[in-house]
């Protein structure tokens, strides 16, 4: 018995529209990336702008003051840290083969092979860093987009209503507000956690007289942005450096990192993150793996915020399907 399969006009139009949307997203993925970065920055600094609104300070002036403060702070910080960081990191790189040889004398490790494997990763990190932060045009584009996100935020409801209609515009506005809250909590929480981990690591390593305290502390702070895996990755080089001096110092360094992580997990994370970014560790690790495979270092870093966006969208979809 033959069955006749009919494809409706609506199905054809929907399929073509979906393919066209996918093609368009692929063509403008760089622009979407900049928009997402700008939106992330906006979620982090908008509470400061709202606080300045109470003192009748215009939003363009508020954003300008925040930009000046951020750029000045980064300039002063890097100006004072970079020379010491370069000197200590150069020495660390030069002495690392000897450290590994002293710590693991019976292991047969071809360091050249290891460095060849690390090379592509380093090149990837360098290319991402240069393309996002060191490229003046890209940085200015993100800052300008962030400015307009903040400036036009008060008109978001009107813009969405004009584009989507009253009902859909209201739903879209509520959805964007929910995404903004989740991402803002993540950004501000991550910045505080990175600062906390970096500062505690530097103070502890300095008190223990571990060599290369500054670059090791910065590594610990930066890797904090990678959930679950980052702290473990930061633990390894610090213990190796300490172990090259004495086993007791290595145990002390391991204890230091353990204490810092316990303080973070039991006190600081609940206080900073609260319940806004609670994700399953398994889901987070899978998101990091997928993000790293698809987008390299940048994909791994942005995996969690993108996951938060999809979580909000999925919750809204389920609420639409089951309004009760």
Secondary structure, 3 states (H helix, E strand, C coil): CCCCCCCCHHHHHHHHHHHHHHHHHHHCHHHHHHHHHHHHHHHHHHHHHHHHHCCCCCHHHHHHHHHHHHHHHHHHHHHHHHHHHHHHHHHHHHHHHHHHHHHCCCCCCCHHHHHHHHHHHHHHHHHHHHHHHHCHHHHHHHHHHHHHHHHCHHHHHHHHHHHHCHHHHHHHHHHHHHHHHHHHHHHHHHHHHHHHHHHHHHHHHHHCCCCCHHHHHHHHHHHCCCCCHHHHHHHHHHHHHHHCCCHHHHHHHHHHHHHHHHHHHHHHHHHHHCCCCCCCHHHHHHHHHHHHHHHHHHHHHHHHHHHHHHHHHHHHHHHHHCCC
